[in-house]
């Protein structure tokens, strides 16, 4: 064993040892047969592994795909419906089968399963976001249950149109919502490879220290730019969690005992390092969980001051405004090259920012007739993402 591999194993053991709350996401192909029918044996094995993890004193949240696939299997459909209403109907049939299967298997070990269906608007609304968080924490700590989370496919629109990867982001959002230190993405591939996983010469990458363009290029077809096998969506989910200070492991969900090995700190799949310090709950919400209503372009000096000195965004540093947003909305900050490096809650509307951009603080009152705030975005409401 090389020194580097020894160090990776030590890090894995430390991460696993400190993870008192783990979010586990399983994909459709992990829990279903090729024809879409639920794989009862795999679900049973997964429930057993989760039970063992819980016996070690850890809490586990399960994010599971498979509702559409299970519905297709029950209805005997050979192809995934393309019509949205049909997709939602198939998902509603499959969802009952999915949660019933989990409930049956968890009960074998004396564990309680709790179905939780979420949609993007629940996460984006601060009140419902906190309510969802409180509900999940109550299930975990008061009732010692295993929340089984899925996208609410019967009412969701955008996510269902995706062929794969919809629940990867959901799992990442749940991880940041709860402040969980570890997200495990159990996939139909072993992890991130330095080439096409189907190529015998491709090697598994055991550790990713930093997210950059080179990492994402590993999963992009050079000719078409299309992601392969859903790995790009997993990388984006991993980056979101890592940005909030969490660790992520992508591993083979079909491999027997994969979760067991991860908890023991063994070298399984690909480990992604946290990209910074743990982020506070409120900043996790507005920095990572909701979508900006617009963006402002700032000069190089403003970016440097915000990133290196933790300053607020002042009007003098703004060069352009894109989109329509109101006071209190989330906006993205981009540098002159168009790179987003931060997000924050604006003290002004887009129209007001357009009127005062490039001005010194003392000039705001002359233009607007009053001075409600000195900063466009206060540093306490800024989340620096790069």
VOLO-113410 format. One record per residue (C-alpha): residue in three letters; x, y, z; residue number from 1. Coordinates in nm, 4 decimals. Layout:
<atoms>
{atom "ala", {X, Y, Z}, NUM}
...
</atoms>
This chain:
<atoms>
{atom "unk", {0.0000, 0.0000, 0.0000}, 1}
{atom "unk", {0.1457, 0.3392, -0.0980}, 2}
{atom "unk", {0.1697, 0.6325, 0.1391}, 3}
{atom "unk", {-0.0977, 0.8186, -0.0583}, 4}
{atom "unk", {-0.3416, 0.5254, -0.0407}, 5}
{atom "unk", {-0.2715, 0.4913, 0.3322}, 6}
{atom "unk", {-0.3546, 0.8586, 0.3790}, 7}
{atom "unk", {-0.6775, 0.8232, 0.1808}, 8}
{atom "unk", {-0.7818, 0.5301, 0.3981}, 9}
{atom "unk", {-0.7081, 0.7291, 0.7134}, 10}
{atom "unk", {-0.9198, 1.0164, 0.5830}, 11}
{atom "unk", {-1.2034, 0.7789, 0.4929}, 12}
{atom "unk", {-1.2022, 0.6295, 0.8424}, 13}
{atom "unk", {-1.2040, 0.9746, 0.9983}, 14}
{atom "unk", {-1.4944, 1.0919, 0.7803}, 15}
{atom "unk", {-1.6943, 0.7750, 0.8475}, 16}
{atom "unk", {-1.6200, 0.7909, 1.2184}, 17}
{atom "unk", {-1.7403, 1.1493, 1.2530}, 18}
{atom "unk", {-2.0545, 1.1086, 1.0380}, 19}
{atom "unk", {-2.3346, 1.0856, 1.2946}, 20}
{atom "unk", {-2.5954, 1.1569, 1.0241}, 21}
{atom "unk", {-2.5706, 1.0068, 0.6763}, 22}
{atom "unk", {-2.7863, 1.0689, 0.3710}, 23}
{atom "unk", {-2.7929, 0.7685, 0.1379}, 24}
{atom "unk", {-2.9281, 0.8029, -0.2151}, 25}
{atom "unk", {-3.0054, 0.5032, -0.4345}, 26}
{atom "unk", {-3.0823, 0.5242, -0.8055}, 27}
{atom "unk", {-3.3566, 0.3524, -1.0005}, 28}
{atom "unk", {-3.1198, 0.0989, -1.1556}, 29}
{atom "unk", {-2.9989, -0.0003, -0.8099}, 30}
{atom "unk", {-3.3415, -0.0951, -0.6718}, 31}
{atom "unk", {-3.5155, -0.2284, -0.9842}, 32}
{atom "unk", {-3.4669, -0.5102, -1.2321}, 33}
{atom "unk", {-3.3965, -0.4249, -1.5984}, 34}
{atom "unk", {-3.7698, -0.4540, -1.6756}, 35}
{atom "unk", {-3.8554, -0.1979, -1.4063}, 36}
{atom "unk", {-3.9851, -0.4369, -1.1424}, 37}
{atom "unk", {-3.8644, -0.3667, -0.7899}, 38}
{atom "unk", {-3.5664, -0.5740, -0.6881}, 39}
{atom "unk", {-3.6884, -0.7064, -0.3528}, 40}
{atom "unk", {-3.3579, -0.8773, -0.2761}, 41}
{atom "unk", {-3.1605, -0.5579, -0.3256}, 42}
{atom "unk", {-3.4036, -0.3533, -0.1167}, 43}
{atom "unk", {-3.3823, -0.6161, 0.1580}, 44}
{atom "unk", {-3.0020, -0.6047, 0.1543}, 45}
{atom "unk", {-3.0073, -0.2253, 0.1610}, 46}
{atom "unk", {-3.2469, -0.2222, 0.4581}, 47}
{atom "unk", {-3.0188, -0.4639, 0.6420}, 48}
{atom "unk", {-2.7118, -0.2463, 0.5808}, 49}
{atom "unk", {-2.8937, 0.0672, 0.6914}, 50}
{atom "unk", {-3.0061, -0.1173, 1.0053}, 51}
{atom "unk", {-2.6438, -0.2048, 1.0833}, 52}
{atom "unk", {-2.5394, 0.1567, 1.0338}, 53}
{atom "unk", {-2.8141, 0.2683, 1.2729}, 54}
{atom "unk", {-2.7019, 0.0093, 1.5262}, 55}
{atom "unk", {-2.3682, 0.1929, 1.5396}, 56}
{atom "unk", {-2.5496, 0.4978, 1.6765}, 57}
{atom "unk", {-2.5770, 0.6872, 1.3504}, 58}
{atom "unk", {-2.8930, 0.8289, 1.1942}, 59}
{atom "unk", {-2.9742, 0.7562, 0.8290}, 60}
{atom "unk", {-3.1927, 0.9361, 0.5747}, 61}
{atom "unk", {-3.2688, 0.7444, 0.2556}, 62}
{atom "unk", {-3.3396, 0.9223, -0.0741}, 63}
{atom "unk", {-3.4691, 0.6659, -0.3188}, 64}
{atom "unk", {-3.5519, 0.6774, -0.6873}, 65}
{atom "unk", {-3.7557, 0.4014, -0.8475}, 66}
{atom "unk", {-4.1186, 0.5137, -0.8427}, 67}
{atom "unk", {-4.1502, 0.5507, -1.2204}, 68}
{atom "unk", {-3.9598, 0.2285, -1.2819}, 69}
{atom "unk", {-4.1717, 0.0375, -1.0316}, 70}
{atom "unk", {-4.4898, 0.1732, -1.1875}, 71}
{atom "unk", {-4.3736, 0.0676, -1.5333}, 72}
{atom "unk", {-4.3008, -0.2797, -1.4008}, 73}
{atom "unk", {-4.6426, -0.3164, -1.2399}, 74}
{atom "unk", {-4.8208, -0.1938, -1.5557}, 75}
{atom "unk", {-4.6065, -0.4012, -1.7891}, 76}
{atom "unk", {-4.4824, -0.0960, -1.9811}, 77}
{atom "unk", {-4.1726, -0.1506, -2.1933}, 78}
{atom "unk", {-4.0904, 0.2157, -2.2493}, 79}
{atom "unk", {-4.0906, 0.5171, -2.0205}, 80}
{atom "unk", {-4.3922, 0.7390, -2.1106}, 81}
{atom "unk", {-4.3044, 1.0708, -2.2721}, 82}
{atom "unk", {-4.6331, 1.2419, -2.1843}, 83}
{atom "unk", {-4.6061, 1.4276, -1.8506}, 84}
{atom "unk", {-4.9520, 1.3276, -1.7246}, 85}
{atom "unk", {-4.8802, 0.9613, -1.8032}, 86}
{atom "unk", {-4.5436, 0.9839, -1.6288}, 87}
{atom "unk", {-4.7041, 1.1274, -1.3180}, 88}
{atom "unk", {-4.9734, 0.8595, -1.3183}, 89}
{atom "unk", {-4.7138, 0.5826, -1.3528}, 90}
{atom "unk", {-4.5083, 0.7415, -1.0739}, 91}
{atom "unk", {-4.8088, 0.7504, -0.8397}, 92}
{atom "unk", {-4.8644, 0.3781, -0.8941}, 93}
{atom "unk", {-4.4970, 0.3011, -0.8457}, 94}
{atom "unk", {-4.4554, 0.5202, -0.5390}, 95}
{atom "unk", {-4.6971, 0.3103, -0.3338}, 96}
{atom "unk", {-4.5089, -0.0048, -0.4352}, 97}
{atom "unk", {-4.1743, 0.1543, -0.3512}, 98}
{atom "unk", {-4.2632, 0.2711, -0.0004}, 99}
{atom "unk", {-4.4467, -0.0568, 0.0707}, 100}
{atom "unk", {-4.1323, -0.2510, -0.0192}, 101}
{atom "unk", {-3.9135, -0.0369, 0.2056}, 102}
{atom "unk", {-4.1620, -0.0539, 0.4924}, 103}
{atom "unk", {-4.1790, -0.4320, 0.4732}, 104}
{atom "unk", {-3.8024, -0.4735, 0.4710}, 105}
{atom "unk", {-3.7302, -0.2218, 0.7464}, 106}
{atom "unk", {-3.9926, -0.3840, 0.9696}, 107}
{atom "unk", {-3.7968, -0.7101, 0.9479}, 108}
{atom "unk", {-3.5267, -0.5392, 1.1523}, 109}
{atom "unk", {-3.7570, -0.3505, 1.3852}, 110}
{atom "unk", {-3.7002, -0.0184, 1.2098}, 111}
{atom "unk", {-3.9699, 0.2346, 1.1214}, 112}
{atom "unk", {-3.9842, 0.3806, 0.7696}, 113}
{atom "unk", {-4.1418, 0.7237, 0.7104}, 114}
{atom "unk", {-4.2402, 0.8377, 0.3609}, 115}
{atom "unk", {-4.1495, 1.1979, 0.2769}, 116}
{atom "unk", {-4.2298, 1.3513, -0.0636}, 117}
{atom "unk", {-4.0653, 1.6818, -0.1539}, 118}
{atom "unk", {-4.0761, 1.9265, -0.4432}, 119}
{atom "unk", {-3.8447, 2.2102, -0.5404}, 120}
{atom "unk", {-4.0844, 2.4810, -0.4230}, 121}
{atom "unk", {-4.0809, 2.3318, -0.0715}, 122}
{atom "unk", {-3.7047, 2.3770, -0.0601}, 123}
{atom "unk", {-3.7112, 2.7284, -0.2069}, 124}
{atom "unk", {-3.9711, 2.8657, 0.0356}, 125}
{atom "unk", {-3.8054, 2.9538, 0.3658}, 126}
{atom "unk", {-4.1068, 2.8633, 0.5814}, 127}
{atom "unk", {-4.1699, 2.5241, 0.4197}, 128}
{atom "unk", {-3.7928, 2.4613, 0.4113}, 129}
{atom "unk", {-3.7735, 2.5017, 0.7886}, 130}
{atom "unk", {-4.0892, 2.2975, 0.8353}, 131}
{atom "unk", {-3.9448, 2.0127, 0.6281}, 132}
{atom "unk", {-3.6226, 2.0323, 0.8281}, 133}
{atom "unk", {-3.8077, 2.0217, 1.1606}, 134}
{atom "unk", {-4.0190, 1.7265, 1.0449}, 135}
{atom "unk", {-3.7151, 1.5275, 0.9356}, 136}
{atom "unk", {-3.5272, 1.6022, 1.2578}, 137}
{atom "unk", {-3.8318, 1.4944, 1.4606}, 138}
{atom "unk", {-3.8543, 1.1689, 1.2668}, 139}
{atom "unk", {-3.4837, 1.1054, 1.3228}, 140}
{atom "unk", {-3.4392, 1.2035, 1.6847}, 141}
{atom "unk", {-3.7774, 1.1711, 1.8511}, 142}
{atom "unk", {-3.9174, 0.8679, 1.6721}, 143}
{atom "unk", {-3.5880, 0.7090, 1.5585}, 144}
{atom "unk", {-3.7379, 0.6508, 1.2138}, 145}
{atom "unk", {-3.5750, 0.6179, 0.8719}, 146}
{atom "unk", {-3.7121, 0.8923, 0.6439}, 147}
{atom "unk", {-3.7523, 0.7565, 0.2902}, 148}
{atom "unk", {-3.7522, 1.0613, 0.0618}, 149}
{atom "unk", {-3.8462, 1.0927, -0.3026}, 150}
{atom "unk", {-3.9387, 1.3672, -0.5442}, 151}
{atom "unk", {-4.3154, 1.4187, -0.5388}, 152}
{atom "unk", {-4.3451, 1.2977, -0.8970}, 153}
{atom "unk", {-4.7229, 1.3375, -0.9183}, 154}
{atom "unk", {-4.6953, 1.7165, -0.8988}, 155}
{atom "unk", {-4.3357, 1.7846, -1.0074}, 156}
{atom "unk", {-4.2808, 1.9008, -1.3640}, 157}
{atom "unk", {-3.9206, 1.9728, -1.4558}, 158}
{atom "unk", {-3.7568, 1.6848, -1.2720}, 159}
{atom "unk", {-3.9783, 1.4191, -1.4316}, 160}
{atom "unk", {-3.8737, 1.5326, -1.7765}, 161}
{atom "unk", {-3.5177, 1.4333, -1.6985}, 162}
{atom "unk", {-3.4091, 1.0838, -1.7982}, 163}
{atom "unk", {-3.1821, 1.0416, -1.4980}, 164}
{atom "unk", {-3.0213, 1.2298, -1.2121}, 165}
{atom "unk", {-3.3293, 1.4055, -1.0734}, 166}
{atom "unk", {-3.2868, 1.2706, -0.7210}, 167}
{atom "unk", {-2.9130, 1.3403, -0.7054}, 168}
{atom "unk", {-2.9783, 1.7099, -0.6524}, 169}
{atom "unk", {-3.2658, 1.6312, -0.4171}, 170}
{atom "unk", {-3.0291, 1.4195, -0.2056}, 171}
{atom "unk", {-2.7752, 1.7018, -0.2014}, 172}
{atom "unk", {-3.0404, 1.9529, -0.0941}, 173}
{atom "unk", {-3.1595, 1.7214, 0.1832}, 174}
{atom "unk", {-2.7975, 1.6818, 0.2973}, 175}
{atom "unk", {-2.7471, 2.0572, 0.3209}, 176}
{atom "unk", {-3.0924, 2.1094, 0.4715}, 177}
{atom "unk", {-3.0019, 1.8787, 0.7606}, 178}
{atom "unk", {-2.6364, 1.9770, 0.7768}, 179}
{atom "unk", {-2.5408, 1.6100, 0.7363}, 180}
{atom "unk", {-2.1626, 1.5592, 0.7177}, 181}
{atom "unk", {-2.1780, 1.2757, 0.4637}, 182}
{atom "unk", {-2.3762, 1.1997, 0.1480}, 183}
{atom "unk", {-2.3453, 0.8543, -0.0085}, 184}
{atom "unk", {-2.4622, 0.8223, -0.3692}, 185}
{atom "unk", {-2.5139, 0.4543, -0.4492}, 186}
{atom "unk", {-2.5080, 0.4279, -0.8279}, 187}
{atom "unk", {-2.4933, 0.1661, -1.1014}, 188}
{atom "unk", {-2.1243, 0.2501, -1.1498}, 189}
{atom "unk", {-1.8428, 0.2128, -0.8995}, 190}
{atom "unk", {-1.7473, 0.5800, -0.8922}, 191}
{atom "unk", {-1.5721, 0.8439, -1.1024}, 192}
{atom "unk", {-1.3312, 0.7085, -1.3637}, 193}
{atom "unk", {-1.0524, 0.8810, -1.5566}, 194}
{atom "unk", {-1.2206, 0.7604, -1.8777}, 195}
{atom "unk", {-1.5237, 0.5737, -2.0039}, 196}
{atom "unk", {-1.6079, 0.3126, -1.7349}, 197}
{atom "unk", {-1.6693, 0.0613, -2.0140}, 198}
{atom "unk", {-1.3048, 0.0939, -2.1221}, 199}
{atom "unk", {-1.0888, -0.1743, -1.9519}, 200}
{atom "unk", {-0.8054, 0.0798, -1.9378}, 201}
{atom "unk", {-1.0112, 0.3314, -1.7390}, 202}
{atom "unk", {-0.9144, 0.3641, -1.3727}, 203}
{atom "unk", {-1.1327, 0.4486, -1.0757}, 204}
{atom "unk", {-1.0411, 0.7787, -0.9111}, 205}
{atom "unk", {-1.0399, 0.7154, -0.5332}, 206}
{atom "unk", {-1.0247, 1.0801, -0.4234}, 207}
{atom "unk", {-1.1241, 1.4198, -0.5651}, 208}
{atom "unk", {-0.9736, 1.7041, -0.3655}, 209}
{atom "unk", {-1.1081, 1.9950, -0.5683}, 210}
{atom "unk", {-1.3879, 2.0547, -0.8163}, 211}
{atom "unk", {-1.2672, 2.2150, -1.1385}, 212}
{atom "unk", {-1.3346, 2.1947, -1.5116}, 213}
{atom "unk", {-1.1012, 1.8957, -1.5440}, 214}
{atom "unk", {-1.3235, 1.6901, -1.3130}, 215}
{atom "unk", {-1.6376, 1.7593, -1.5157}, 216}
{atom "unk", {-1.4557, 1.6901, -1.8424}, 217}
{atom "unk", {-1.4134, 1.3303, -1.7257}, 218}
{atom "unk", {-1.7859, 1.2696, -1.7742}, 219}
{atom "unk", {-1.8440, 1.4687, -2.0926}, 220}
{atom "unk", {-1.8450, 1.3281, -2.4413}, 221}
{atom "unk", {-1.5880, 1.5366, -2.6287}, 222}
{atom "unk", {-1.7998, 1.5406, -2.9476}, 223}
{atom "unk", {-2.1497, 1.6050, -2.8156}, 224}
{atom "unk", {-2.0938, 1.7530, -2.4679}, 225}
{atom "unk", {-2.3582, 1.5165, -2.3303}, 226}
{atom "unk", {-2.3163, 1.3595, -1.9887}, 227}
{atom "unk", {-2.2791, 0.9815, -1.9734}, 228}
{atom "unk", {-2.4545, 0.7557, -1.7208}, 229}
{atom "unk", {-2.5820, 1.0387, -1.5032}, 230}
{atom "unk", {-2.2361, 1.0982, -1.3517}, 231}
{atom "unk", {-2.2448, 1.4692, -1.4314}, 232}
{atom "unk", {-2.5583, 1.5131, -1.2215}, 233}
{atom "unk", {-2.3857, 1.3265, -0.9370}, 234}
{atom "unk", {-2.0824, 1.5515, -0.9635}, 235}
{atom "unk", {-2.3009, 1.8607, -0.9427}, 236}
{atom "unk", {-2.4732, 1.7169, -0.6367}, 237}
{atom "unk", {-2.1359, 1.6335, -0.4832}, 238}
{atom "unk", {-2.0077, 1.9858, -0.5479}, 239}
{atom "unk", {-2.3139, 2.1370, -0.3822}, 240}
{atom "unk", {-2.2603, 1.9316, -0.0653}, 241}
{atom "unk", {-1.8843, 1.9834, -0.0654}, 242}
{atom "unk", {-1.9340, 2.3592, -0.0973}, 243}
{atom "unk", {-2.1398, 2.3485, 0.2226}, 244}
{atom "unk", {-1.8577, 2.1667, 0.4019}, 245}
{atom "unk", {-1.9764, 1.8064, 0.3652}, 246}
{atom "unk", {-1.8135, 1.4952, 0.2208}, 247}
{atom "unk", {-1.9546, 1.2790, -0.0603}, 248}
{atom "unk", {-1.8878, 0.9223, -0.1678}, 249}
{atom "unk", {-2.0098, 0.7798, -0.4991}, 250}
{atom "unk", {-2.0075, 0.4005, -0.4955}, 251}
{atom "unk", {-2.1618, 0.0949, -0.6614}, 252}
{atom "unk", {-2.5098, 0.0409, -0.5232}, 253}
{atom "unk", {-2.5369, -0.3092, -0.6623}, 254}
{atom "unk", {-2.2273, -0.4256, -0.4777}, 255}
{atom "unk", {-2.3132, -0.6297, -0.1701}, 256}
{atom "unk", {-2.2024, -0.4584, 0.1495}, 257}
{atom "unk", {-2.0972, -0.1297, -0.0134}, 258}
{atom "unk", {-2.2544, 0.0806, 0.2612}, 259}
{atom "unk", {-2.1002, -0.1451, 0.5268}, 260}
{atom "unk", {-1.7550, -0.0923, 0.3790}, 261}
{atom "unk", {-1.8024, 0.2836, 0.3588}, 262}
{atom "unk", {-1.8909, 0.3037, 0.7269}, 263}
{atom "unk", {-1.5814, 0.0994, 0.8131}, 264}
{atom "unk", {-1.3724, 0.3510, 0.6196}, 265}
{atom "unk", {-1.2695, 0.1058, 0.3502}, 266}
{atom "unk", {-1.1643, 0.2223, 0.0055}, 267}
{atom "unk", {-1.4913, 0.2080, -0.1864}, 268}
{atom "unk", {-1.5899, 0.4296, -0.4812}, 269}
{atom "unk", {-1.4808, 0.7916, -0.5085}, 270}
{atom "unk", {-1.4517, 1.0251, -0.2112}, 271}
{atom "unk", {-1.5035, 1.3999, -0.2620}, 272}
{atom "unk", {-1.3412, 1.6326, -0.0094}, 273}
{atom "unk", {-1.5263, 1.9258, 0.1503}, 274}
{atom "unk", {-1.4391, 2.2471, -0.0336}, 275}
{atom "unk", {-1.4446, 2.4747, 0.2702}, 276}
{atom "unk", {-1.5659, 2.5235, 0.6230}, 277}
{atom "unk", {-1.9117, 2.4100, 0.7290}, 278}
{atom "unk", {-2.1710, 2.6673, 0.6241}, 279}
{atom "unk", {-2.4356, 2.7996, 0.8634}, 280}
{atom "unk", {-2.7959, 2.6855, 0.8242}, 281}
{atom "unk", {-2.9362, 3.0113, 0.6850}, 282}
{atom "unk", {-2.6570, 3.0512, 0.4297}, 283}
{atom "unk", {-2.7001, 2.6886, 0.3242}, 284}
{atom "unk", {-3.0587, 2.7723, 0.2426}, 285}
{atom "unk", {-3.0171, 3.0871, 0.0351}, 286}
{atom "unk", {-2.6731, 3.0040, -0.1018}, 287}
{atom "unk", {-2.7323, 2.6462, -0.2095}, 288}
{atom "unk", {-3.1013, 2.5565, -0.2041}, 289}
{atom "unk", {-3.2850, 2.8264, -0.3977}, 290}
{atom "unk", {-3.2393, 2.9693, -0.7458}, 291}
{atom "unk", {-3.1358, 3.3325, -0.8041}, 292}
{atom "unk", {-3.3926, 3.5733, -0.9524}, 293}
{atom "unk", {-3.1235, 3.7587, -1.1443}, 294}
{atom "unk", {-2.7573, 3.8530, -1.1204}, 295}
{atom "unk", {-2.5289, 4.1511, -1.0877}, 296}
{atom "unk", {-2.1900, 4.1863, -1.2536}, 297}
{atom "unk", {-1.9142, 4.3268, -1.0341}, 298}
{atom "unk", {-1.5643, 4.4480, -1.1126}, 299}
{atom "unk", {-1.2501, 4.2557, -1.0225}, 300}
{atom "unk", {-1.1857, 4.4705, -0.7163}, 301}
{atom "unk", {-1.5290, 4.3976, -0.5718}, 302}
{atom "unk", {-1.4851, 4.0240, -0.6213}, 303}
{atom "unk", {-1.1456, 4.0314, -0.4527}, 304}
{atom "unk", {-1.2811, 4.2292, -0.1571}, 305}
{atom "unk", {-1.5776, 3.9951, -0.1105}, 306}
{atom "unk", {-1.3770, 3.6741, -0.1434}, 307}
{atom "unk", {-1.0615, 3.7726, 0.0429}, 308}
{atom "unk", {-1.1781, 4.0276, 0.2991}, 309}
{atom "unk", {-1.5395, 3.9244, 0.3526}, 310}
{atom "unk", {-1.6799, 4.2670, 0.2677}, 311}
{atom "unk", {-2.0336, 4.3617, 0.1682}, 312}
{atom "unk", {-2.1275, 4.4401, -0.1919}, 313}
{atom "unk", {-2.1375, 4.8183, -0.2378}, 314}
{atom "unk", {-2.2897, 5.0021, -0.5360}, 315}
{atom "unk", {-1.9495, 5.1264, -0.6521}, 316}
{atom "unk", {-1.8428, 4.7715, -0.7369}, 317}
{atom "unk", {-2.1435, 4.6904, -0.9584}, 318}
{atom "unk", {-2.1084, 4.7307, -1.3357}, 319}
{atom "unk", {-2.4253, 4.5648, -1.4683}, 320}
{atom "unk", {-2.7613, 4.4191, -1.3624}, 321}
{atom "unk", {-2.9398, 4.1286, -1.5359}, 322}
{atom "unk", {-3.2946, 4.0118, -1.4676}, 323}
{atom "unk", {-3.5832, 4.1408, -1.2606}, 324}
{atom "unk", {-3.5726, 4.0979, -0.8843}, 325}
{atom "unk", {-3.7133, 4.2689, -0.5785}, 326}
{atom "unk", {-3.5743, 4.3606, -0.2399}, 327}
{atom "unk", {-3.5241, 4.0388, -0.0423}, 328}
{atom "unk", {-3.4737, 3.8198, -0.3495}, 329}
{atom "unk", {-3.1697, 3.6034, -0.4011}, 330}
{atom "unk", {-2.9282, 3.7270, -0.6689}, 331}
{atom "unk", {-2.6065, 3.5832, -0.8073}, 332}
{atom "unk", {-2.2787, 3.7751, -0.8251}, 333}
{atom "unk", {-2.0668, 3.7364, -1.1372}, 334}
{atom "unk", {-1.7245, 3.8731, -1.2220}, 335}
{atom "unk", {-1.6357, 4.0516, -1.5514}, 336}
{atom "unk", {-1.5776, 3.7116, -1.7173}, 337}
{atom "unk", {-1.9301, 3.5967, -1.6276}, 338}
{atom "unk", {-1.8171, 3.3498, -1.3594}, 339}
{atom "unk", {-2.0595, 3.3187, -1.0668}, 340}
{atom "unk", {-1.8667, 3.3317, -0.7389}, 341}
{atom "unk", {-2.1293, 3.4251, -0.4788}, 342}
{atom "unk", {-2.4988, 3.4625, -0.4037}, 343}
{atom "unk", {-2.6788, 3.6941, -0.1685}, 344}
{atom "unk", {-3.0039, 3.8533, -0.0584}, 345}
{atom "unk", {-3.0443, 4.1955, -0.2163}, 346}
{atom "unk", {-3.1375, 4.5061, -0.0191}, 347}
{atom "unk", {-3.2619, 4.6724, -0.3401}, 348}
{atom "unk", {-3.4721, 4.5878, -0.6440}, 349}
{atom "unk", {-3.3082, 4.5372, -0.9832}, 350}
{atom "unk", {-3.4332, 4.8757, -1.1038}, 351}
{atom "unk", {-3.2882, 5.0505, -0.7979}, 352}
{atom "unk", {-2.9523, 4.8756, -0.8422}, 353}
{atom "unk", {-2.9443, 4.9891, -1.2047}, 354}
{atom "unk", {-2.9883, 5.3478, -1.0883}, 355}
{atom "unk", {-2.7160, 5.3403, -0.8220}, 356}
{atom "unk", {-2.4576, 5.1018, -0.9736}, 357}
{atom "unk", {-2.1084, 5.2466, -0.9817}, 358}
{atom "unk", {-2.1927, 5.5156, -0.7270}, 359}
{atom "unk", {-2.0373, 5.5837, -0.3895}, 360}
{atom "unk", {-2.2530, 5.5311, -0.0823}, 361}
{atom "unk", {-2.2914, 5.9035, -0.0261}, 362}
{atom "unk", {-2.4525, 5.9437, -0.3691}, 363}
{atom "unk", {-2.7355, 5.6942, -0.3156}, 364}
{atom "unk", {-2.9664, 5.9405, -0.1421}, 365}
{atom "unk", {-2.9196, 6.1922, -0.4238}, 366}
{atom "unk", {-3.0424, 5.9393, -0.6802}, 367}
{atom "unk", {-3.3112, 5.7508, -0.4855}, 368}
{atom "unk", {-3.4197, 6.0347, -0.2561}, 369}
{atom "unk", {-3.3246, 5.8394, 0.0572}, 370}
{atom "unk", {-3.0616, 5.5990, 0.1894}, 371}
{atom "unk", {-3.2285, 5.2773, 0.3140}, 372}
{atom "unk", {-2.9067, 5.0697, 0.3028}, 373}
{atom "unk", {-2.5407, 5.1431, 0.2423}, 374}
{atom "unk", {-2.4852, 4.7975, 0.0918}, 375}
{atom "unk", {-2.6583, 4.6316, -0.1994}, 376}
{atom "unk", {-2.5910, 4.2997, -0.0240}, 377}
{atom "unk", {-2.4664, 4.2879, 0.3346}, 378}
{atom "unk", {-2.1832, 4.0456, 0.4058}, 379}
{atom "unk", {-2.4053, 3.8558, 0.6523}, 380}
{atom "unk", {-2.6354, 3.7755, 0.3587}, 381}
{atom "unk", {-2.3583, 3.6712, 0.1181}, 382}
{atom "unk", {-2.2569, 3.3155, 0.0369}, 383}
{atom "unk", {-1.9253, 3.2843, -0.1468}, 384}
{atom "unk", {-1.9314, 2.9703, -0.3578}, 385}
{atom "unk", {-1.5951, 2.9578, -0.5284}, 386}
</atoms>
